[in-house]
């Protein structure tokens, strides 16, 4: 290692040479001998600098172009590099080291001598000033001055309170306030009343499923009165109760009833009429029953109950959905289950074709 070469590399201006070539030059100075020559390989420079081989080769070319080194190629061996520190290159300004000189103490200048007559006159002037200040009346606190501002006694400031105490207090019921004037609060779940009776719509829903509304209502009321479980929406829980009873009874009507309720709730897109063949209609009801056992009740009511069979053509079951989004969702999530059920229950069915209700009407 050449100490002179290492110190010379440190004196080079950072504006003259960048960090990448400077790092290669430092390693060459570390390997240099007393003649300022060294012969490290590219692989060794790659290991000690953590630069890639291509970067090392590029930086060596840059140093040679700048004149900082001279490459002496050798046959079947690594090149020899000579560091040209004897040439003139831009250097950085050296900083001065060591403690800075302490600031000198300022000498006090002698005060000019004052005659006794001037001192006596100044003492009389000070006495008159003090006498006039004592004789002046003190300012009234709170009295308005000529500029309109309240006079304040000297040394006292009107400070406003800071921190949590000065913050405005929230309303007493801020936890129960709603967003906006028109926001509706959530219904609080309440236990079922002892004299509860199903409404006309609830009774009609049970009748469409083929159930006895009075008997189902009696069991519904006894069950929830005995359990004491609160209900947020009695009508929705009643419909689920009727669906479960119809499923346990093995009735095929729940699919048609759910379809009718869904059509009444969303009349914007009418569903295509079902096929007229009685055998296909009965088989399609069986398909609905099989799908109802495979998926959850909420998913069946939302997506599968509104599907209608149009017929079977050339071995494919034509099924209509109420909308394009509905068709795409059912095709992407439930089509394998629908195909298995249709192949098992529909005669001569090899596959399923899902269509939109309007397009299905035009094809028919």
Secondary structure, DSSP 8 states (H G I E B T S, - for coil): --HHHHHHHHTB-TTTS-HHHHHHHHHHHHH--TTSEE---HHHHHHHH---HHHHHHHHHHHHHHTSEEEE--TTS--EEEE-TTS---B------S-----------------HHHHHHHHHHHHHHHHHHHHS----TT-B-TTS-B---TT-------SGGGS----TTTTS--SSSS-------B---TT----HHHHHHHHHTT--HHHHHHHHHHHHHHH---BS-HHHHHHHHHHHHHHHHT-SHHHHHHHHHHHHH-TTS------S-HHHHHHHHHHHHHHHHHS-HHHIIIIITT-EEEEEETTEEEEEESSHHHHHHHHHHTHHHHHHHHHHHSTT--EEEEEEHHHHHHH-
